Amino acid sequence: MFCVKLKMLKNVEWPEQFPFKEEDFKRFDESSDQLFYEAPRFVTHIDDPAIAALTKYYSKVFPPSNSPGVCILDMCSSWVSHFPPGYKQEQIVGMGMNEEELKRNPVLTEYVVQDLNVNPKLPFEDNSFDVITNVVSVDYITKPLDVFKEMRRILKPGGLAIMSFSNRCFWTKAISIWTSTGDADHGLIVGSYFHYAGGFEPPQVYHILFVPSSLLSFEYNQTMYCKAWGLKL
């Protein structure tokens, strides 16, 4: 796995006010998200090399398996979280839109069905979680500042929030600012969520890539895979 820290957020001069407008969070398909996610999808939404890179990255930054008192929240979860094989904690909570998918996720100890675009309030106590993950779903959140402020609230001091995203999405359900910009811009967009939510250290963006050790050619085409993360102050 290659993991490269990108410089797009280095010395950013953020505007005083959040730069995006309400229309930036509109979608091509504004029909009910509950209807859209009503039928379970037991598929993966990124390719195998991207999954391998993400899982390897998690293995490097997660607390060790079975660490006393460690709690993890997997936001926008489904039937798979791409955590390292055999990874366990006393509490791993999945939050998603489809109960059948969440029931099938072997890493979760419990789950919550909730539409964050209807209710961004997270049903957890302050300072509850050590890590929050979100795999390829930050581009669907229509109230990102509300959600990121809630993430800050429920993270323990020093807690880590990891937002992963790729160049794939359900285009009709992704927010306008996402579909109208390129891959390089997406790190800035997610970084702005951390910045304007407040209470996080300066966010960082990484490009992670899995390349088999036997591969020597740069012609091997992989899905771009980035991670933006912030530490709670």
C-alpha positions, -999 to +999 in steps of 0.1 A: +000+000+000+012+035-009-001+063+014+008+098+003-001+129+022-015+155-003-006+191+000-040+206-010-048+215+026-014+229+035-015+266+044-051+269+031-065+304+037-101+295+046-127+322+041-142+336+073-176+320+065-185+286+051-181+291+013-209+268+001-245+276-004-277+256+001-279+248-036-245+232-035-261+204-015-290+197-038-290+164-057-302+154-091-326+130-074-343+146-045-367+118-039-367+100-005-334+085+004-353+059+024-369+046-008-336+047-026-319+025+000-350+004+008-337-027-011-305-041+004-274-040-018-250-068-009-223-055-032-191-035-027-190+001-040-153+003-046-129-021-064-109-048-047-076-029-048-093+001-031-108-022-005-074-037+002-058-002+005-085+010+029-083-022+050-045-019+052-048+018+062-073+010+089-049-016+103-022+011+107-044+038+123-070+019+144-065+012+180-053-024+185-081-050+184-098-057+218-085-026+234-103-019+267-129+009+264-124+016+227-156+024+208-159+029+171-188+043+150-191+033+113-213+060+098-233+053+066-225+017+072-238-014+053-231-051+053-194-046+052-171-020+069-137-031+054-121-033+088-091-055+092-099-093+093-108-104+128-108-068+141-129-065+173-138-040+200-162-041+228-184-016+209-185-011+172-217+007+162-230+008+126-253+036+115-269+032+081-300+033+060-308-004+055-314-027+084-309-059+064-275-048+054-265-038+089-277-071+103-253-089+079-222-069+090-201-092+111-179-065+127-208-046+143-218-051+179-249-030+174-265-008+148-288+022+143-310+029+113-310+066+106-312+090+077-287+117+084-302+139+057-334+140+076-320+139+112-283+148+115-284+146+153-264+116+164-281+095+192-250+091+213-235+108+245-208+133+243-172+120+242-183+084+234-162+073+204-125+069+198-129+066+160-155+075+134-154+060+099-174+068+068-167+049+036-176+065+003-207+082+016-196+117+027-206+129-008-243+121-001-246+142+031-267+173+025-262+188+060-225+183+064-217+210+090-245+197+113-232+161+109-195+171+115-204+192+145-222+161+159-191+140+151-170+164+171-194+162+200-194+124+203-157+119+197-135+116+227-107+142+230-080+131+205-105+109+187-101+103+150-126+108+122-118+092+089-138+101+058-128+079+028-140+086-008-132+075-043-141+085-078-172+064-077-207+073-064-244+071-071-243+102-092-280+111-089-278+111-051-244+128-046-245+165-038-241+191-065-208+205-053-194+170-055-206+160-090-196+194-104-160+192-092-131+168-097-112+144-075-086+169-063-114+193-052-131+167-030-103+167-005-108+205-001-146+200+003-143+175+030-115+194+047-137+224+048-163+204+067-138+197+094-125+233+095-159+250+097-174+225+122-147+236+146-129+217+173-107+196+151-070+199+144-062+210+108-075+182+086-052+161+064-058+144+031-041+112+019-041+093-013-039+056-006-032+030-033-028-008-033-004-022-058+005-059-057+042-065-050+046-085-082+034-055-102+062-035-118+042-016-145+026+018-139+000+008-165-020-009-138-051+012-134-065+017-099-094+036-085-082+068-069-088+065-032-084+094-008-089+099+029-096+131+048-093+129+085-094+151+115-084+148+152-107+162+178-089+188+199 
